[in-house]
Amino acid sequence: MKSLAPIAAWLALTMIPAQAQTQDPVKHGRQLVGQFCSQCHAVARFGRGPNKNAPPFRTLGRTIDLDSFARVLSAGLHTGNPDMPSFKFSIDDARDVRAYLRTIQR
């Protein structure tokens, strides 16, 4: 019977819902844009970014389709702007960025 204890513990852990094991997508997206984009862009619902020429993320939905933006980020974002680096996110990270961007659109 002692040998069943590790198996029972493993089964209990695998039955935890997947959502409880993963981070909130909006929170994770906010962390990603804070890490990679906030050096130039305003990445919140209000406020200004450090670079006045960089568009605020709260208005991106006016000029781009946020539904397809995750695919763009996962394929690699290349703007042609010499001040902006190229980015390539995993599809999961790109979806989390999109989820966050949806929450701040004005």
C-alpha positions in Angstrom: 0.0 0.0 0.0 2.9 2.4 0.6 3.8 2.4 -3.1 0.4 3.8 -3.9 1.0 7.1 -2.1 3.2 8.6 -4.7 0.8 7.6 -7.5 -2.1 9.1 -5.6 -0.2 12.4 -5.1 0.7 12.5 -8.7 -2.9 11.9 -9.7 -4.1 14.7 -7.4 -1.7 17.1 -8.9 -2.6 16.3 -12.5 -6.3 16.9 -11.7 -5.7 20.5 -10.9 -7.4 22.7 -13.5 -5.0 24.0 -16.2 -6.1 27.6 -15.5 -4.9 27.3 -11.9 -1.4 26.3 -13.2 -1.1 29.1 -15.8 -0.7 32.9 -15.4 -3.5 35.2 -16.3 -3.1 36.2 -20.0 -3.8 39.9 -19.5 -1.4 40.1 -16.6 1.3 38.3 -18.6 0.7 40.5 -21.7 1.0 43.6 -19.5 4.4 42.3 -18.2 5.6 41.6 -21.8 4.7 45.0 -23.1 6.2 46.6 -20.0 9.4 44.7 -20.6 9.8 45.1 -24.4 7.8 48.2 -25.4 7.5 50.7 -22.5 11.0 52.1 -23.2 9.3 54.1 -26.1 5.5 53.5 -26.1 2.8 54.4 -23.6 1.6 50.9 -22.7 -1.2 51.8 -20.3 -4.8 53.1 -20.7 -3.5 56.6 -19.7 -0.2 58.5 -19.7 2.6 59.3 -22.1 5.4 57.2 -23.3 9.1 58.2 -23.2 9.2 58.7 -27.0 6.7 61.3 -28.3 6.9 59.8 -31.8 5.9 56.3 -30.6 2.2 55.7 -30.8 0.4 54.9 -27.5 -0.8 51.3 -27.3 -4.2 52.3 -26.2 -5.0 53.6 -29.7 -3.5 50.6 -31.7 -7.0 49.2 -32.3 -7.8 52.3 -34.4 -5.1 51.4 -37.0 -4.5 47.7 -36.8 -6.7 44.6 -36.5 -6.1 43.3 -33.0 -7.6 40.0 -33.9 -4.8 39.3 -36.3 -2.1 41.1 -34.3 -1.1 37.9 -32.4 -0.2 36.2 -35.7 1.9 39.3 -36.7 3.8 39.2 -33.4 4.4 35.5 -33.6 5.6 35.7 -37.2 7.9 38.6 -36.4 7.1 42.3 -36.3 9.2 44.4 -38.6 8.1 48.0 -39.0 10.9 49.4 -41.1 11.2 52.2 -38.5 15.0 52.4 -37.7 14.2 53.4 -34.1 12.0 50.3 -33.5 13.6 46.8 -33.1 12.1 43.7 -34.7 10.1 41.5 -32.3 9.1 37.8 -32.5 7.0 36.4 -29.7 5.8 32.8 -29.2 2.2 32.4 -30.2 1.1 32.1 -26.6 3.0 35.3 -25.6 1.6 37.1 -28.6 -2.0 36.1 -27.6 -1.3 37.4 -24.1 -0.1 40.7 -25.5 -3.2 40.9 -27.6 -5.4 40.1 -24.6 -3.8 43.0 -22.7 -4.0 45.4 -25.6 -7.8 44.8 -25.8 -8.2 45.9 -22.2 -6.6 49.3 -22.7 -8.1 50.4 -26.0 -9.8 53.8 -26.0 
